[in-house]
Amino acid sequence: MQSVFDKRKEELNEFNEALDKLNIRKKDEPVEQKQVPDDLMTKCVSCSRLIVKEDLLSNLNVCPFCNNHFRLTPKERLAQVLDGEYELLFTDLEEKYTDFPDYEGKLQDAKNSTGDDESIVCAKGKIDGRSVAIGVMNSYFMMGSMGSVCGEKVALLAELACKEGLPLIIFTCSGGARMQEGIISLMQMAKTSAAIAKLREKGLYIAVLTDPTTGGVSASFAALADITLAEPNSLIGFAGKRVIERTIKETLPKEFQTAEFNLEKGYIDKIVDRKEMKSTLSLLLRLHGYN
């Protein structure tokens, strides 16, 4: 029996010697802490899965697990949709109605954090070689709210498209009118609607509704397009769901105010995945005679 134990002990010693030769970490060796970058991964707000940021970017900021479309900055959107270089428009407009307490400071903070001068970026560019006038709203700039400058930019963009015979494309993403500007912000609904109506007499207007499109924007130029597209599962509506439920004293369906719900009710024409957005816009432009 003793010989069996001795043999087993000898085998264990040989095993440990083999591990040492393989340079496998010993117990007394310090453990080297691996430095993991803080921005290596991000969490999907829809499915709560962790995603490597590089994978998310290569997938056009769409979750590879649940197809949730992350919100984009105007710069990211323009890079995905336009061919390459583009000309920024109306970059010299400034807010005049900043009397509301702390509004001027918040406005400056939004400019500093986003690098944009307003909640919408307007540009002229090309989609597969076809010239377009394009506007992209920025949810990171005071939740894409529409103030006097935003409304002015939309109106000017529509007038430019009308004058130069360009199709107009606007990606909407907004919480509605900017309440810090009071009645001035609400007047932008009429202003932008009038400019869009004039454009539609001569040219094409395509609205792409992204998450979220609500309030005064959804009740004005976002709802007046010749063709209305939307990204999957975008929140699209005017008042909030809970406000409506309390008003009508009824429980609304779970899918209420989603892009899919609005498609079923005929409010939008097609839901387009981000990977197919540029090709879809290009096809629509070609079908409408834009070369």
RATA-V633597 format. One record per backbone hydrogen bond with DSSP energy under -0.5 kcal/mol. NH is the residue of the N-H (numbers start at 1). CO is the residue of the C=O. Records with the same first field share a line. If there is no record, write none. Layout:
NH = CO + CO
This chain:
5 = 1
6 = 2
7 = 3
8 = 4
9 = 5
10 = 6
11 = 7
12 = 8
13 = 9
14 = 10
15 = 11
16 = 12
17 = 13
18 = 14
19 = 15
20 = 16
21 = 17
22 = 18
23 = 20
24 = 19
29 = 26
32 = 30
33 = 31
36 = 34
37 = 35
40 = 37
42 = 51
44 = 49
48 = 44
51 = 42
53 = 40
55 = 52
56 = 52
57 = 53
58 = 54
59 = 55
60 = 57
61 = 56
62 = 56 + 59
63 = 68
67 = 63
70 = 61 + 68
77 = 73
78 = 74
79 = 75
80 = 76
81 = 77
82 = 78
83 = 126
87 = 124
88 = 86
89 = 122
93 = 90
98 = 96
103 = 100
104 = 100
106 = 102
107 = 103
108 = 104
109 = 105
110 = 106
111 = 107
112 = 108
113 = 109
114 = 110
115 = 111
121 = 136
122 = 89
123 = 134
124 = 87
125 = 132
127 = 130
128 = 126
130 = 127
131 = 129
132 = 125
133 = 167
134 = 123
135 = 169
136 = 121
137 = 171
138 = 119
139 = 137
141 = 138
142 = 140
143 = 139
144 = 138 + 141
145 = 141 + 142
146 = 176
147 = 145
151 = 147
152 = 148
153 = 149
154 = 150
155 = 151
156 = 152
157 = 153
158 = 154
159 = 155
160 = 156
161 = 157
162 = 158
163 = 159
164 = 160
165 = 161
166 = 161
167 = 131
168 = 204
169 = 133
170 = 206
171 = 135
172 = 170 + 208
174 = 212
175 = 143
178 = 146
179 = 177
181 = 178
182 = 179
184 = 181
185 = 182
186 = 182
187 = 183
188 = 184 + 185
189 = 186
190 = 186
191 = 187
192 = 188
193 = 189
194 = 190
195 = 191
196 = 192
197 = 193
198 = 194
199 = 195
200 = 196
201 = 197 + 198
202 = 199
203 = 199
206 = 168
207 = 227
208 = 170
209 = 207 + 229
210 = 172 + 208
212 = 235
213 = 235
214 = 174
215 = 238
217 = 214
218 = 214
219 = 215
220 = 217
222 = 217
223 = 220
224 = 221
226 = 205
227 = 205
229 = 207 + 227
230 = 270
231 = 209
234 = 231
236 = 234 + 257
237 = 213
244 = 240
245 = 241
246 = 242
247 = 243
248 = 244
249 = 245
250 = 245
252 = 250
256 = 253
258 = 255
259 = 234
262 = 258
263 = 259
264 = 260
265 = 261
266 = 263
267 = 262
268 = 262
269 = 228
270 = 228
272 = 230 + 270
276 = 273
277 = 274
280 = 276
281 = 277
282 = 278
283 = 279
284 = 280
285 = 281
286 = 282
287 = 283
288 = 284
289 = 286
290 = 285
291 = 289
